[in-house]
Amino acid sequence: MIEDFWNDRTVLVTGAGGFIGSQLTEALLAQGAHVRAFVRYNSRGDPGLLRLLPEFPPRLSGRGSRSTQSAGGEGEIEIIAGDVRDPQAIQVAVKGCEVVFHLGALISIPYSYLHPAEVAETNFMGTLNVLLACREFGVKRLIHTSTSEVYGTALHVPIDEGHPLQGQSPYSASKIGADKLAESFYCTYGLPVTTIRPFNTFGPRQSARAVIPAIITQALTLTAIHLGNLDARRDFTYVDDTVSGFMKAAQAMGAEGKTFNLGTGREIRIGDLARLVIEKVSRPVKIVVDEERLRPERSEVQRLLSDNSLAKKLLGWQPLVSFEEGLERTIDWVSSHLDLYRPGRYEF
């Protein structure tokens, strides 16, 4: 990898107010990048999780206007508010950027059951807007974010990038469509796009919509942990490792047109995960199956276990934080930020 690659480089992160996006933004700033943080507009002027960046109280700008501030590191940040479904907003954000990280999406599977049209439009048309703008302004590398959910329940394990794609929820179908759009722009226009496919990232700042924070918040405060399918198995990757994979993909030679799994190659049952958290928090907590949290039978993805050998070979990436260490870090962070959560409430 090129030393000082990010120093003074102008970079766009869509979805910068989210869990992974905010931590990617923070890592880029620490490396000296000038980051345009694209967040979804809201009337509260809330920049999402960017407000948790150390020594940084960001302000929210309207579409087309920018708020530039030091973030306590070497780089600078410009916050741009808008919506990925708005082509003009995306053009304003992309113009002048060398690298674009596209993480902006609606990611909740239960929400996609209720609002499939909104999820499809945001994830598919939003991605199309990003692709068109990157082509128009000659972006040198676009990192498109996929999800392991596009694989559906594993037909074989470990899952490599050639595994069939299965749209078992409106969310996963929308991401399959977005992935194929990105592929088509590489094949048709030679757009330098690389697709990253994270497997169940977890860590500090993640909302209780995700299973690990949902378990931790309940284990710390309640007498019972309410969960859905206890037998589903997942490959959990600590957020620092996922962020590292994004950054390596932007620098790697020959990564254009390719898709990379970012996972650990290790899986755990959700029921076993809950018992492990209970052990670590040292509280007498029982586990309860909550019917509200169960997905439709044919929509439930039972098993995700990654083959990350391609990322190791071409990106020089591998997970460095063990699951146990990452889980302990996450428990510590959630314990210190319980005011950000509503333990026991089903966040979909």
N, C-alpha and C positions, 0 to 999 in steps of 0.2 A: 504494500500500500504506500501511496505517496505521502511523505511527511509534510505536514502543514497544508494538506489538501484543502481543508475547509477555511483556512485563514483568508478573510476578506472576500469570500465567495458568497454571491447572493443566491439564496435558497428559499424556495416556497414549501411550506408544510400546510396542506389542507387537513382539516380535522385537528388543528393544533391545540384546541381546547380539550381534547379527549385524553384518555388514559395513556395510550402509547404516544399519541401526537405531542402531548405536553412534555413528555420525557425525552422524546427525540429532539424537540425544540431546545430543551435545556442542554442536551449533549452537544448539539450543533453550536450553540452559543459559547459553550465552554471551549470549543475548538476554534473560535474566532470568526464564525460565519455571520453574515448579515441575514437574518431570518425574517421572511415575511410569514407571519402566522395568520392563516385564514381561518376565521371562526364563524360559526353561524350567527347571524344577527338576531338580537333579541332586545326588547325595549328596556330591559334592566341594565344594559351595558355590561353584561356578565361575560367575561372572556373564558369561562369554564375553568379548567384546572390550571390554566396559565397563572391564575392568581396564587397558586401554591409554589411558584418558582421562587427560590431563595432570593431575598433582597430585591424583589421585583414586584411593585404594585401596578400592573398594567391598566391602561385605559382602553376602552373599546372605541374604534373608529367606525364611521359609516362607510358604505361601499364607495370606493374610489378615493377616500381620504385616508391618511395614514397617521399613526401615532408612533414615533420613533423614540426609543429609550434604551439606555444601557440596562443590561440585565445582571449586573454584578459580576460578569465575566469579561471575556475579550470581545465578544460579538455585540451586535445590536439587533433589536427586534422591532419590526413594524407589524402592528396588528391591523388586519383588514377584515371588516365584518361584511358578510354577505351570505349567499346561498349557492352551493355548487350547481343548483339547477338553473342559475342565472348566467348565461354565457358572457354577458358584459362584465359581471363581477369577476368571473374567472379570468377573462382577458386582462383586466386591470391587475390582478394578482400575479399572473404568469409573466407578463412583459418585463424583460430585463433580467429574468432569473436563468441561471445556468443549470441548476438541478431542481427538480420538482419531486416532492414526496407526496403522493396522493393517498391520504388516509381518511378523508372526509366521507362518511357513510352513515346510514342508519343500521345499527348492528344487532338490535335485539330480535331474537327469533320469535318470542311470544308476541312482541309488538307487530311483527310481520304477519302473524295470523290475523290480527285485528285490522291492520292497515296495509294490505299488500300493495295497493297502488302507490301510496306515498313512498314505501320502501323501494319499490321497483324504479320509480321515477328518480329518486335521489341517487340510488346506487348505480343505475344504468345510464340515465341521461346525464347525471352529474359527472360520471366518468367520461362520457362522450365529450362533454364541454371541456374537460381537462385535456383530453387527447387532442382536440381540435386546436386549443390555444397553444399547447406545446409544439404542435406541428407548425402553426402560424409563426411563432416567435423563435423557432429554431433551438429549443431547449436541448442541452447536451446529454442529459439523462433524466428519464422519468422513472421513478420507482412507484409502481402500482401495487396497492395492497389487496391481496386476496384473503382467504380464510381456509382453514382446514375443513370447515363445514361443507365446502364444495365437493368433498370426496364422499359425503354421506357415510353410512355404516360401512366399515372396512370390508371389502371383498377379499382382500389378502393383506397380511401384515408382514413386515412394516410397510407403510404406504409410501410409495415413491411418487414422483411427479407424473408418471405415466398411468397412475391409477384412474379408472373411469370416474367422471364427474357425475354426481347424482343430486338432483335438486329436491331434497326431502322437506324443504320449507320454502316459503316465498323469499325469505332472506337469502338462503343458499342459492336459489335460482337466480336472484338478482345479481349475486356476486359471480356466478358462472357466466352470466351474460356480460358483465363488466370485464371479466378476465378475457373472454373471447373478443370483445371489442379491442382491448389492448393488443392482443395477439394479431388481430386483423390490421391494426395501424402499423405494426412492425412489418408484417408481410407486404402490405400494399404500399406504404409510404416510406418504409425504412425508418420509422420513428424509433429512436433509441430507448425503448421501454423494457424494463425488467420487472417481473412480477415476483413479489415476496408473499409466501403463504405461511403465516404464523400458525403454530399449534397452541391454542389455549394459553395465551400470555397472561401472567399474573404478577402482582406486586403492589407496592404502595401506590395510592391514588385511585385504585380501581374501585368502581362503584359496586354496590351490593346486588346489581343486576347479574354479576358474574358469581359463579358458585363459591369460589374460595372466600371472598369477602363476606358473602352471605352466611357461610358457615362460621367464620371467625366472629362476626358481630354477634351472632346468636349465642355462640359458645361463651363469649365474654360476659354476656349480660342476662341471658335467659336460662330457664331450666330445661328447655328442649330446643333442638335444632330441627326446623321444618325443611324438608327437602323433597324433591321429586324422585326420579329414577336413581336408586342406590347402586344399581348394577352397571350403569354406563361407565366406560373406562376412557380416560383422557390422558393425553401427553401434555404436561404443563411445563411451560418455558418461562423463566424469570424475565421480567421486563428489560433489565439491563442487557441481557443477551439478545433479545429481540431487537432492541435499538441498535446494538452493535451490528446485527445482520443487515438492517436497513442501510447503515452507513457504509458497510463493506460492499454492499451491492451497488451503491452509487459510484464507487471507486474502481471496482474490478474490471479489468480488460476482458472483453469477450462475453460479458454477461447480457448483452442486448438480445432481446427476443427469447430469453429463457425464463423459466419459473423455478423458484427455489423454496423448498420446505425449510422452515425454521422450527425445529422441534428437538427434543432431547433423545428420542428413541426409547423412552421409558414411560410406562403407563401405570395408572392407579385407579382403582374403583372408587366411585364417589362415596360409597359407604365407608370404605377404608380410610379415605381422606378425612371424613368427618371424625372418625374415631382417633385419627392421628392428631387432629387439631384439639380435640377434647383432652387428649393426653398432655399436649403441650401447654394448654391454658390451666390445667390442674383444677378443673371444676366438675362437679357431678352433673352432667348434662345428658339427657337421653336423645335419641334420634327418632324422629317421627316422619313417616311418609305423608306428604300433603297432596291430596288429589288435585288441588288447584295448580300445583307446580309440575304436574305430569304433562308431557307433550302428547299429541295424538300418536298412536302406536306406530304408524307407518312413517311419521315424521321424526321420531326419535332416532338420533344417531347413537348407536350402541357402543361403537369402538373407534377411537382415533389413536393411531400409533405411527409416528413418523419414521421415515428413512431420510436422514439428513446428509447422506454421503455426497450428494451433488454440491450442496452448499459448502461442505468441508473441502471438497476438491477444487471448485472454481472460485469460491469467495474467500477461502482461508478462514471460514467461520466454524466455530464450535461452541456449544454452551459451556460457560465457565462456572456458573453459580449452580450448585446442587439444588435439588428440589427441597431437601430438608433445610438448607441454609436460607433459600429464598422464602420458604414458608415461615421461618422464624423472623426474618426481616419484616415480612408482611404483617405478621401478628403484632410485632412491636409497633409498627407504624399505625395500624388500625387502632390499637390500644390507646395511642396518643392522639387520635383524631376521631374518637367516637361521636363527637358533635356533628360530624359530617354525615352520619348514618342514622337510619331509623330501624334498629334491630327488630327482626321478626316480620317486618312488612315485606310482602312479596313485591319486589321491584322488577318489573318486566320491561 
